[in-house]
Amino acid sequence: MKIGVVIPTYNEEGNVERVYERLVRIFREQLPEYDYEILFADNKSTDNTRAVLEALCERDKRVKCIFNVNNFGYYHSSFHAFTQSDGDATFMVNADMQDPPEMLPQFVKEWRAGTAVVIGIKTGSKDPKWLLGLRKIYYWVAGQLSQTKQIAHFNGFGLYDRSFVETMRSLDDRDPYMKSLVAEYAPSIKMFPYKQDKRTSGKGTTNFFELYDCAMVGITSTSKIVLRSCTFVGLILSFISLILALSAFIDKLIHWNDFQLGISALSVGVFFLGSVQLFFLGMIGEYILAINKKATHRPLVVEEKRINFDGNKPADEKTTVQTADQDEHIHC
């Protein structure tokens, strides 16, 4: 049986050799009965990562690489690479080794017992406390809004049966969100807790805007409540405004000479209603953006080059291949 390992990279020149060596040691010492391949997906690194990866591919033919023509974002690149694995099971792990690859034998044991998807759930992290707090708030809000269950404190780290990988390959989703896809489509799931370590080398490249984008994808792809709440809030505020207007009109008729509404009440009402409208316009804009991404049907990534692939690429009717100068240029 064969296990495919998928490792997304971006500016990880100090980590790729280390994660490779740790994985090879795991297979040699704890999983010797399994064949394996290690697939690195590089998202247009600007450091020496690609040179290190090319040297690894030259040294070990079980190492494969996909080089993207540009940085298409961590989530697009990692999901695309995930769907290119052809192992009986696929292990997803990050190059920074904050998620311990040494959990793989435990995952494999559970997978062989019949569980289709075995994942790691973070119970602790070395991230700043403010970021941990924001994540907890987000997971709570997303859980309240979503019709589809989301897996909190899960970043894709885990082992996936071939059947689940094929299901993901068949999806036509321009913004795949693993936290909900796993919860919705996995026939069986087992979760193992772990504490996330510090990066072994380099600095994290994920910024606030990427985190915000991921959070909005999680809400817009799984929730109808936000849009429908626009209607309900609008009806409620309209009813309240009507009652206030009638009250003011009646009060004016009763106390015609003494009644003074004042500019303060009008200002508060105008700014309150304006802020509510702007908030919901912003949320509607997020949904429109999600629709636009699906309508334009752009590829998740565009590949510049593949190394150590034998040409038997996983079947995908949505993939077109163009060859130039003996390098594969693939739109996926």
ZAKE-171588 format. One record per residue (C-alpha): residue in one letter; x, y, z. Coordinates in steps of 0.2 Angstrom, whole numbers, plus 2048, in hexadecimal, padded with zeros to 3 digits. Layout:
N
aXYZ ...
This chain:
332
m800800800 k8068127FC i804821807 g8068327FE v80C841808 v807852803 i812861809 p80D873804 t81C87F804 y820892803 n831898808 e835889812 e84788680C g84D88281E n83F876821 v83C86B812 e84C860815 r84785E827 v835859824 y83B84D816 e848844822 r83B843830 l82E83B824 v83B82F81C r84082982E i82E826833 f82B81B823 r83B812826 e83A80F838 q82780E83C l81E80B82B p82B800821 e81D7F6819 y816805810 d81C80D800 y81B8207FF e81D82F7F5 i8208417FC l81884F7F2 f81E8617F4 a81386F7ED d81C87F7EC n81288F7EB k81F89A7E2 s82C89B7F0 t8388AA7EF d8468A27F9 n8508937F5 t8428867F8 r8418817E6 a85387D7E4 v8538727F4 l8438697EE e84B8667DD a85B85F7E5 l84F8537F0 c84684D7E0 e8578497D8 r85C83F7E7 d84C8367EB k8408327DD r83282F7EA v8328427EC k82784B7E0 c82585E7DE i8188697D7 f81D87B7D3 n8108887D1 v8128977C5 n80D8A37D3 n8078A47E5 f7F589F7E5 g7F389E7F8 y7F6890804 y7E5889804 h7E38887F1 s7F58807EF s7F48747FC f7E286E7F7 h7E886C7E5 a7F78627EA f7EC8577F5 t7E28527E6 q7F184D7DD s7F683F7E9 d7F482D7E2 g7F88247F2 d7EC8187FB a7EC825808 t7F2837808 f7FB83F817 m7FA852818 v80785C822 n80F86D821 a82186F81E d82487A82E m82186A838 q816873845 d80B864842 p815855847 p817848839 e81B83B846 m808839848 l807831838 p80981F83E q7FB82284A f7F082983C v7F581A831 k7F080D83F e7DF816840 w7DD81682D r7E180482C a7D3801839 g7C680882C t7C681B830 a7C582481F v7CC835826 v7D8837835 i7DC84883A g7E5852847 i7DD85F852 k7E786D85A t7E586E86D g7F387B86F s7FE886865 k80D892866 d8048A085D p8008B0866 k7F28B0872 w7E88BD868 l7E88B2859 l7E38A3863 g7D58AE86A l7CF8B3859 r7CF8A2853 k7C489C861 i7B88AA85E y7B78A684B y7B489484E w7A689885A v79E8A484D a7A089983E g79988A848 q78A89584C l78789B83A s78B88B830 q77F87E82A t78D873827 k79886D836 q7AA874836 i7B986C83F a7C087884A h7D387A84D f7D786F83E n7E2875830 g7E2865824 f7EF85B82E g7EA84982C l7E9839822 y7DC837815 d7D682780C r7D78267F9 s7C48267F8 f7C3837801 v7D183E7F6 e7C78397E6 t7B88427ED m7C18527F0 r7C88507DE s7B784F7D7 l7B185F7DF d7B086F7D4 d7B487B7E2 r7BE88B7DF d7C088E7F2 p7C287D7FB y7C087E80E m7C786E816 k7BF872827 s7AE86F820 l7B2864811 v7B985681D a7AA858829 e79E85781B y7A584A80F a7B083E81A p7A782E81D s7B082B82D i7BB837837 k7C7834846 m7CF84384F f7DF843859 p7E4852864 y7F6859863 k7FF869868 q80687385A d81987685B k823885856 r82A887844 t83A87E842 s84188B836 g83C89B82E k82D8A6831 g81A8A382E t8148AC81E t8018AC821 n7FB8BD824 f7EB8C582B f7E38C781A e7E58B4816 l7DE8AF826 y7CF8BB823 d7CD8B4812 c7CC8A2819 a7C08A7826 m7B48AF819 v7B58A080E g7B089581D i7A18A0820 t79B8A380F s79D891809 t794889818 s78789681E k77789D817 i7728A5828 v77C8B5825 l7738BA815 r7628B581C s7668BF82B c7678CF820 t7548CC81C f74F8C982E v7598D8835 g7528E3828 l7418DE82C i7438E083F l74C8F183D s73E8F7831 f7318F283E i73A8FB84C s73C90A841 l72990A83C i72590984F l730917853 a72A922845 l71891F84A s71C92385C a725933857 f71693884C i70993585A d71493E867 k71694D85B l70394D859 i70094D86C h70E959870 w70E964861 n717973868 d72296A875 f72895B86B q73B95C866 l74394C85E g75495385E i763950852 s76B94485D a75E93785C l75D939849 s770937847 v771927852 g763920848 v76B924837 f77D91E83C f77690E843 l76C909834 g77A90E829 s787903832 v77B8F4831 q7788F781F l78B8F881C f78F8E8826 f7828DE81C l7888E680B g7998E0810 m7938CE814 i7898CD804 g7998D37FB e7A28C4802 y7958B87FB i7958C17EA l7A88BF7EA a7A68AC7EE i79A8AB7E0 n7A58B47D4 k7B48A87D8 k7A989A7D3 a7A18A27C4 t7B28A77BC h7B88957BE r7CA8997C0 p7D688B7C4 l7DC8887D6 v7EE8897D1 v7F88897C1 e80787E7C1 e8188837BA k8218727BB r8208617C2 i82E8567C7 n82F8437C9 f81D8407C3 d81C8317B7 g80E83A7AD n8008307B5 k7F883F7BD p7E883C7C7 a7D983D7BB d7D084E7BB e7C58537AD k7C78657B2 t7DA8657AF t7E286A79F v7F586779B q800871790 t81286C78D a820878789 d833875789 q830864791 d82886C7A1 e8168697A5 h80B8787A7 i7FB8737AF h7EB87C7B3 c7E28737C1 
